[in-house]
């Protein structure tokens, strides 16, 4: 294409003429011809008011084109058509089509990488696979090398699909004539499984029928085993913290009931120290509270009336030095409850992995558990009836949010989304 452009520039730009040298044969004729050309050029320039000639303007326009940009190639095609070079214009149009196809393909590949990265970050946050997907290292084709994926139930044989569990071929899409489709197998990251697709022969983007592969529940990948091992460790640590915090809470509650006398300062941290008698235990409690405030388990606790007051004390931060003994005891009890929530999170995740062999849908399951408890509280149910009576008026919804601390409509939408995700994955009965 660059050579074609140079050819056009050469054709439309005046060529360099030989110089007339005195004493050489034909000097007079050549000199007169050159003088006539100069005069003609000068007269043309005067007639144009000093503006460049059409040839010069065309040369300038062509020189500024980027032949790797479809929009510039479109300009070139118009110029070629204007000069009668229809064959060149057709070649340029073909290149425009090729470049645009390449751009569309690159855009689709980028979108696929972003979607896969998002899926991996949400489903396997502990494996940090999103970066590899964004860089193109992990693709739907080699995903099996990094995470546990379903075994194949269906095998493609020619243009047919064989169910290896029954030895029978699947029927083609209804109403499709013979040879009217092709068959393809891909990994669907949203479902977390392989799917076999029957594609329209004339339009491969049109899926006529899709079959989901089943999985072999006996297989586990190395990454899955590693995750379950780490989860078990975290669950055991959280359970230990819960036991220790509960034991401390019992001692504090007993002291609070008996009352603090004998000159002991019965407030805040001093109260804890007076009961525990150990700076180390106080420090450990503080560290446990700091860690549990940002733990994974806390994200799945309900809010509003269904939230726990003891937990709310811990989430509010450090207790003031003037806190009374009963408040301090409740604070430590809140630490124990947060540790239990973290233990339950990791235990539930391991149970999910035991059953399904991947994390797909687990976050939706946890959201469903949280929201059902949150929205099922008696105070919320009563308030919802009042909202329905005013057809969920925005002002009423604003009052609800101010009173209960969460957006009712957003919570309902999130619960609906979680249920639909679990239903699509066929994991709603966990």
C-alpha positions in Angstrom: 0.0 0.0 0.0 2.9 2.4 0.7 4.3 1.7 -2.7 0.9 2.4 -4.3 0.8 5.7 -2.5 4.3 6.7 -3.7 3.2 5.7 -7.2 0.3 8.0 -7.0 2.4 10.9 -5.7 4.8 10.3 -8.5 2.0 10.3 -11.1 0.3 13.5 -9.9 3.5 15.5 -9.0 5.4 17.2 -11.9 8.5 15.2 -12.8 12.0 16.9 -12.7 12.8 18.1 -16.3 16.4 18.1 -17.8 18.2 21.5 -17.5 19.0 23.3 -20.8 22.7 23.8 -21.0 24.1 26.5 -23.5 26.1 25.0 -26.3 24.5 21.6 -26.2 22.4 20.3 -29.2 18.8 21.5 -29.0 19.6 24.2 -26.4 17.3 26.8 -28.0 14.3 24.5 -28.3 14.7 23.1 -24.7 15.3 26.5 -23.2 12.2 27.9 -24.9 10.1 25.0 -23.7 11.2 25.5 -20.1 10.6 29.2 -20.2 7.0 28.5 -21.5 6.4 26.0 -18.7 7.6 28.5 -16.1 5.4 31.2 -17.6 2.4 28.9 -17.6 3.1 28.0 -14.0 3.4 31.6 -13.1 0.2 32.5 -14.9 -1.6 29.6 -13.2 -0.4 30.7 -9.8 -1.6 34.3 -10.5 -4.9 33.0 -11.6 -5.3 31.0 -8.4 -4.2 34.0 -6.3 -1.0 32.2 -5.2 -2.9 29.1 -3.9 -1.3 25.7 -4.5 -2.3 23.7 -7.6 -4.7 20.8 -7.4 -1.8 18.4 -7.9 0.1 20.1 -5.0 -2.9 19.9 -2.8 -3.4 16.3 -3.6 0.2 15.5 -2.8 0.0 17.3 0.5 -3.2 15.4 1.4 -1.7 12.0 0.6 1.5 12.8 2.4 -0.4 13.3 5.7 -2.3 10.0 5.6 -1.6 7.1 8.1 -2.1 3.9 6.1 -2.7 1.9 9.3 -5.9 3.9 10.1 -9.1 2.9 8.5 -10.4 6.5 8.4 -7.2 7.6 6.5 -7.5 4.7 4.1 -11.1 5.8 3.4 -9.7 9.2 2.4 -7.2 7.5 0.1 -9.9 5.4 -1.5 -11.9 8.6 -2.4 -8.7 10.1 -3.9 -8.1 6.9 -5.9 -11.7 7.0 -7.2 -11.3 10.6 -8.1 -8.2 9.9 -10.2 -9.8 6.9 -11.9 -7.8 4.3 -10.1 -10.7 2.1 -9.3 -8.6 -1.0 -8.9 -6.5 0.7 -6.3 -9.6 2.0 -4.5 -10.9 -1.6 -4.3 -7.6 -2.8 -2.8 -7.8 0.1 -0.3 -11.4 -0.8 0.6 -10.3 -4.4 1.2 -7.6 -3.3 3.6 -10.0 -1.1 5.5 -12.3 -4.1 6.0 -9.3 -6.2 7.2 -8.2 -3.5 9.7 -11.6 -3.1 11.1 -12.0 -6.8 11.5 -8.7 -6.9 13.3 -9.8 -4.0 15.6 -13.1 -5.8 16.4 -11.3 -9.0 17.1 -8.8 -7.3 19.4 -11.7 -5.5 21.2 -13.5 -8.8 21.7 -10.4 -10.5 23.0 -9.9 -7.6 25.4 -13.4 -7.9 26.7 -13.1 -11.6 27.1 -9.9 -11.1 29.1 -11.6 -8.5 31.3 -14.6 -10.8 31.9 -12.5 -13.8 32.7 -10.3 -11.7 35.1 -13.4 -10.4 36.8 -14.8 -13.9 37.2 -11.5 -15.3 38.6 -11.1 -12.4 41.0 -14.6 -12.9 42.4 -14.6 -16.7 42.5 -10.9 -17.4 43.4 -9.7 -14.2 45.2 -7.2 -16.2 47.2 -5.4 -17.4 44.0 -4.8 -14.0 42.5 -5.5 -15.3 39.0 -7.2 -12.1 37.6 -3.8 -10.5 36.7 -2.8 -13.6 34.7 -6.1 -13.5 32.8 -5.8 -9.7 32.1 -2.3 -10.4 30.7 -3.7 -13.2 28.5 -1.7 -15.9 30.3 -4.9 -17.6 31.4 -7.6 -18.1 28.7 -10.8 -20.1 28.6 -8.9 -22.7 26.7 -6.1 -23.3 29.3 -8.2 -22.5 32.4 -8.1 -26.2 33.4 -4.4 -25.8 34.0 -5.1 -23.3 36.8 -8.3 -24.3 38.4 -10.5 -27.4 38.8 -13.0 -27.6 35.9 -15.6 -30.3 35.0 -14.7 -33.5 33.3 -16.2 -34.0 29.8 -19.4 -35.8 29.5 -19.9 -34.9 25.8 -17.4 -35.6 23.1 -17.5 -34.0 19.6 -17.4 -36.6 16.8 -17.4 -34.9 13.4 -20.5 -32.7 13.5 -22.2 -34.7 16.2 -22.1 -34.8 20.0 -21.6 -38.1 21.7 -22.7 -38.6 25.4 -20.0 -40.9 26.7 -22.0 -41.8 29.7 -24.8 -43.4 27.6 -23.0 -44.0 24.3 -25.7 -42.2 22.4 -25.5 -39.1 20.2 -27.5 -36.0 21.1 -30.3 -35.0 18.8 -29.6 -31.8 16.7 -31.4 -28.6 17.4 -35.1 -28.8 16.5 -35.9 -27.7 13.0 -32.3 -27.7 11.8 -31.6 -29.3 8.5 -28.6 -31.6 8.1 -25.4 -29.6 7.7 -27.1 -26.5 9.0 -24.9 -26.2 12.1 -21.5 -26.7 13.4 -20.4 -27.9 16.9 -18.0 -26.2 19.3 -17.0 -26.8 22.9 -15.9 -23.9 25.1 -15.4 -23.3 28.8 -18.1 -20.9 30.2 -16.5 -19.0 33.2 -19.9 -17.7 34.4 -21.2 -21.3 34.8 -17.8 -22.7 35.8 -18.3 -25.6 33.4 -17.7 -26.8 29.8 -20.5 -26.3 27.4 -21.1 -27.8 24.0 -22.7 -25.4 21.5 -24.6 -26.1 18.2 -23.8 -23.0 16.1 -25.7 -21.8 13.0 -23.6 -22.7 9.9 -24.3 -19.3 8.3 -24.0 -17.2 11.5 -21.5 -18.8 14.0 -22.5 -16.2 16.6 -26.0 -17.7 16.8 -26.2 -20.5 19.3 -29.0 -23.0 18.3 -28.6 -25.3 21.2 -26.3 -25.6 24.3 -25.5 -28.5 26.5 -23.8 -28.2 29.9 -21.1 -30.8 30.7 -21.5 -32.6 34.1 -18.6 -32.8 36.5 -16.8 -35.7 38.3 -17.1 -34.9 42.0 -14.2 -37.2 42.8 -11.5 -35.0 41.3 -9.8 -32.1 43.0 -7.0 -29.9 41.7 -3.9 -28.9 43.7 -5.2 -25.4 44.0 -8.5 -26.6 45.4 -6.8 -28.8 48.0 -4.5 -25.9 48.9 -7.5 -23.6 49.4 -9.4 -26.1 51.5 -6.3 -26.6 53.7 -5.9 -22.8 54.2 -9.6 -22.5 55.0 -9.4 -25.3 57.6 -6.5 -23.5 59.2 -8.3 -20.1 59.3 -11.5 -21.8 60.6 -9.5 -23.5 63.4 -7.8 -20.2 64.4 -11.1 -18.3 64.4 -12.7 -21.1 66.5 -9.8 -20.8 69.0 -10.3 -17.0 69.2 -14.0 -17.5 69.8 -13.4 -19.9 72.7 -10.8 -17.7 74.3 -13.0 -14.5 74.0 -16.0 -16.3 75.3 -14.0 -17.5 78.4 -12.9 -13.9 79.0 -16.4 -12.6 78.5 -17.7 -15.0 81.2 -15.1 -13.8 83.7 -15.9 -10.2 82.9 -19.7 -10.7 83.1 -19.3 -12.4 86.5 -17.2 -9.6 87.8 -19.7 -7.0 86.5 -22.6 -8.7 88.2 -20.6 -8.9 91.5 -19.7 -5.2 91.3 -16.2 -3.7 91.5 -15.2 -2.5 95.0 -12.0 -2.3 97.0 -10.6 0.7 95.2 -10.4 -1.0 91.8 -11.1 1.3 88.8 -14.2 -0.4 87.2 -14.0 1.3 83.8 -12.8 0.4 80.3 -9.4 -1.3 79.8 -8.5 -1.0 83.5 -11.5 -3.2 84.2 -10.2 -5.8 81.8 -6.7 -5.7 83.2 -8.1 -6.0 86.8 -10.0 -9.2 85.8 -7.5 -10.8 83.5 -4.4 -9.8 85.4 -2.3 -10.0 82.2 -1.2 -7.4 79.8 -0.7 -10.0 77.1 -4.4 -11.1 77.2 -5.5 -7.5 76.9 -3.2 -7.0 73.9 -4.4 -10.2 72.3 -8.0 -9.1 72.7 -7.2 -5.7 71.1 -5.4 -7.4 68.2 -8.3 -9.8 67.7 -10.8 -7.0 67.6 -8.7 -5.0 65.0 -8.4 -8.1 62.7 -12.0 -9.2 63.0 -13.3 -5.8 62.0 -12.0 -6.4 58.5 -12.4 -10.2 58.3 -14.2 -12.0 55.5 -16.8 -13.3 57.8 -18.0 -9.9 59.0 -19.0 -9.0 55.4 -21.7 -11.6 55.6 -23.4 -10.5 58.8 -26.9 -9.0 58.6 -27.5 -5.3 59.3 -30.4 -3.4 60.7 -32.5 -4.9 63.4 -31.0 -8.3 62.7 -27.5 -7.1 63.5 -26.0 -8.0 66.9 -25.5 -5.2 69.5 -22.3 -6.8 70.9 -20.9 -7.0 67.4 -21.8 -3.4 66.8 -19.7 -2.4 69.8 -16.6 -4.0 68.3 -17.3 -2.6 64.9 -17.5 0.9 66.4 -13.9 0.8 67.4 -12.0 0.9 70.7 -14.0 1.3 73.8 -13.7 4.6 75.7 -11.8 4.5 79.0 -15.1 5.4 80.8 -17.0 2.3 79.6 -18.8 0.5 82.4 -18.0 -3.2 83.2 -21.2 -4.5 81.5 -20.3 -2.7 78.3 -16.7 -4.0 78.4 -18.0 -7.6 78.9 -20.4 -7.1 75.9 -17.5 -5.8 73.8 -15.5 -9.0 74.5 -18.6 -11.1 73.7 -18.8 -9.3 70.4 -15.2 -10.3 69.6 -16.2 -13.9 70.3 -19.2 -13.6 67.9 -17.1 -12.1 65.2 -14.6 -14.9 65.5 -17.5 -17.4 65.2 -18.8 -15.7 62.1 -15.3 -16.0 60.5 -15.1 -19.6 61.5 -18.5 -20.3 59.9 -17.5 -18.5 56.7 -14.4 -20.7 56.2 -16.3 -23.9 57.2 -19.1 -23.1 54.9 -16.7 -22.4 52.0 -15.0 -25.8 52.5 -18.4 -27.5 52.6 -19.2 -25.8 49.3 -15.9 -26.8 47.8 -16.5 -30.4 48.9 -19.7 -30.5 47.1 -19.1 -28.4 43.9 -15.3 -28.4 43.6 -15.2 -24.7 42.8 -16.2 -21.4 44.4 -18.7 -20.4 41.6 -21.9 -19.2 43.3 -20.5 -19.2 46.9 -20.6 -15.4 47.3 -24.2 -15.5 46.1 -25.0 -18.2 48.6 -23.5 -16.1 51.5 -25.3 -13.0 50.3 -28.6 -15.0 50.2 -28.1 -16.2 53.8 -27.3 -12.7 55.0 -30.1 -11.0 53.3 -32.8 -13.5 54.1 -32.0 -13.1 57.8 -31.8 -9.3 57.4 -35.1 -8.9 55.5 -36.8 -11.6 57.6 -36.6 -9.8 60.9 -40.0 -9.0 62.3 -39.4 -5.2 62.4 -38.4 -5.3 58.7 -41.4 -7.4 57.7 -43.7 -4.9 59.4 -42.0 -1.9 57.8 -42.2 -3.6 54.4 -45.9 -3.8 54.7 -46.1 -0.1 55.3 -43.8 0.5 52.3 -46.0 -1.6 50.1 -49.1 0.3 51.3 -47.6 3.5 49.8 -46.3 1.8 46.7 -42.7 2.1 47.9 -42.8 5.9 47.8 -39.2 7.3 47.6 -39.8 9.5 50.7 -40.9 6.4 52.6 -37.9 4.4 51.4 -35.6 7.2 52.5 -37.2 7.2 56.0 -36.7 3.4 56.1 -33.1 3.6 55.2 -32.5 6.3 57.8 -34.2 4.2 60.5 -32.8 0.7 59.7 -29.4 1.6 58.1 -29.8 0.0 54.7 -31.4 0.5 51.3 -34.5 -1.8 51.2 -34.9 -1.9 47.4 -31.2 -2.5 46.9 -31.3 -5.3 49.4 -34.2 -6.9 47.6 -32.6 -6.6 44.2 -29.3 -8.2 45.6 -31.3 -11.1 47.1 -33.1 -11.7 43.8 -29.9 -11.6 41.9 -28.3 -14.1 44.3 -31.2 -16.5 43.9 -31.1 -16.2 40.1 -27.4 -16.9 40.1 -27.7 -20.0 42.3 -30.7 -21.2 40.2 -28.7 -20.8 36.9 -25.8 -22.7 38.4 -28.2 -25.3 39.8 -26.7 -24.8 43.3 -29.8 -23.3 45.0 -30.3 -26.4 47.3 -27.0 -26.2 49.2 
